Amino acid sequence: MTIRRRTVQATDGLPLAVFEQGDPARPTVLLVHGYPDSHVVWDDVAEDLAADHHVVRYDVRGAGESGVPRSREGYRLAQLGADLIAVAEAVSPDAPVHVVAHDWGSVQSWEAVTEPGAERWIASYTTMSGPSLDHVGHWMRHRFRRPTPRHLKQLLQQGAHSWYITYFHLPVLAPATWRLWLARAWPRVLRDLEGVTPRPGHPQPTLKRDAVHGIELYRANMRPAVRHPRERRTGLPVQLITLARDHYVSDFLSEGLERWAPKLTRRTVNATHWSALLEKGSLVAGMVREFITEEAPKPSGELVVITGAGSGIGRATAVAFAEQGARVVIADLDLAAAERTAELCELVGGHGYGYRLDVSDGPAVDAFAELVAAEHGVPDVLVNNAGIGHSGTFLQTTEKEWQRVLDVNLWGVIHGCRAFGSLMAERGQGGHIVNLASAAAYLPSKVLAAYATSKAAVLMLSDCLRAELAPAKIGVSAICPGIVNTNITRTTTFSGVSADEQAAKQARTSKLYARRGFPPEKVAAEIVRAVRTGRPFVPVTVEAKAARLLGRLSPGLLRLAARLSVG
C-alpha cells in the first residue's frame, strides 16, 4: 500500500515528518511512536489498520526525518502534546482522530489527551507501555505517604525496571553509550531480551542520532512531573493495553487509573515491550479496530467466570469482583440462584450474567465456554468454585458416592480449566485461574476420605497447571479455606446413615459452621487478592493456616489427629 509523506509545522516552527496510508475518507488513526524508535516501529499495525482506516504516523521531534530541537525546552511535554494536536488538525481537519501510542509516544499523548477541549481533536486513545508522568507522580506520592509492604515492593520493583532513567541523566556516559556501543548492539538487545526478530528497516538507520537526541525527553520531563504532579484528567474513551511481559513498565503503575480516565477499558497482551508491535502487530491492530469501531460502548472491565456462584463463596466472590467494575459470568446448577447473584452484581456497580451449568458434564462445560466467548469474550479470570460436601470413611463410602464427589469436585475443576484455559492460551493475553481446594487437601481425616481426596487432587492439579501455563502468563491459584459459614453444610451427604440421621447430621454441622462465624466474603477477598498478586497458594482461616504449618513441622501429629476425628 502506498505511503504518502508530508511535512507539518509544529507550533515552534519545527518540521514534523508525517506518513499516511489508507483512504482519507475513512476514520483517521494516528500512531505515535516511542523512544528510541521512529514511525517504522508501527509498520505491521499500520498495514493492518490501513485496510479500513486512514492511518497516519509521524516521526516525533528529534527522531527519524523530523527536525531536532535546539534546546532541552523543545522536548517539554507541553510542546510534545502540541505536536500531536498540530498533526491531528493537519491530517483530519473535519473530524477528531483516534490516537494509538506506545512508550514515550504514549507519555506525550497523555499530555494532549488530558488537555481541556481535547475532544475537538481526539476521539479515543489507546495507550501501551507509557503512563502519564503526572499519574505516576501521584501514584508514587500515595505509596510514600501510606507505605505498606506491598507498596514498598512495588516501588522497589519499578525502581529496578527503571534503572536506565537515572543513567540517562548522566551528562557524558549516557550519550557515549549509544554512540560507542548500544546503537550497534540494539538489534541483538531486541532479539535476546525482547524476542524480536530483526527485520529490514527496523531499527531505523538514524537510530544512533535519534537515541542520543531522545535522552532529552527524560532530562526535560521526568523530575518536574514526579516532583510536582498535576491533576490531569480526560473524559475521552481510553483503552489501556497492558503488556504482560514488559521489562520496563509494571502493570501496577495503572492501579487507580480510573480516577483520571473514567471511561477506561483494560486489555492485556502476552508480549514484551517491543514484541507487541514488531511480532504481534495484527493482534494490537485488532484490539484498536474493535475499540474504535464500536457504535455503542460495551460494558468494560475484566471478564470473570465463576462456577457454583449461586450462593456461598461463589456468590461472595462474584460480588467482590463486581464491586471493582468487573463483568461476571455466574454459573450454577440452580439457574434462579445464578440470576439472583447476577442482580447483586449489577447493584454494586458491575455487570452480572446468570447461566445454568452442571460442571460434572464435560461436553456441557465445553459448550458453555464457547457460549461465553461468543457472547462476552474470553475471560480474564476463571474461578472454579463449584463443589459438594461428603462425609464418610473409606469403607463406608460407596462407589456411587465416590463417583459423585469426584465428578463435581475434581472433574468439574478439570473441565473448567481445560475449556477456559485453552481459550486463554489461544488468545495470548494472559489471565488467571483460581481453583477452590480446601484445608482438607492437606489435613487428613478418616471421615472425609472422598472429599479430602478430591481436594488434594485439585491442589496438585493447580501446581501442575501453573507450571504449564506460566509461559502464557496465565496464573493459577489454589484457595484452601477451613471452616466457612456457607450452605454447603446443608447439602453435605453422609455415608451409611438413614435419611433422618443425615438430616440431623446436616443440622448439627450447619450449627457448628455458623458458630465458627467465618463469612464467605472473607474468602472472596482472598480470592480477589490472589488474582491481583498472583499468589499460588492461599490458606484461608486460622485453622487452615495452622494445619498447613503443623503439616510441615510435625506431619505425624496430623496423621494422629486424622485417627481421632469423628463425623
PyMOL commands that set and color helices and strands:
alter all, ss='L'
color gray80, all
select helices_A, chain A and resi 39-49+72-75+77-91+104-113+118-120+133-145+149-161+163-168+173-194+207-227+251-254+257-259+275-278+281-292+312-322+335-347+362-375+399-409+411-427+439-441+449-472+488-491+499-516+520-533+542-553+555-564
alter helices_A, ss='H'
color red, helices_A
select strands_A, chain A and resi 4-9+15-21+28-32+54-58+97-102+122-128+238-243+264-269+303-307+327-332+351-356+381-384+390-391+431-436+474-481+493-494+537-540
alter strands_A, ss='S'
color yellow, strands_A
deselect
rebuild
show_as cartoon
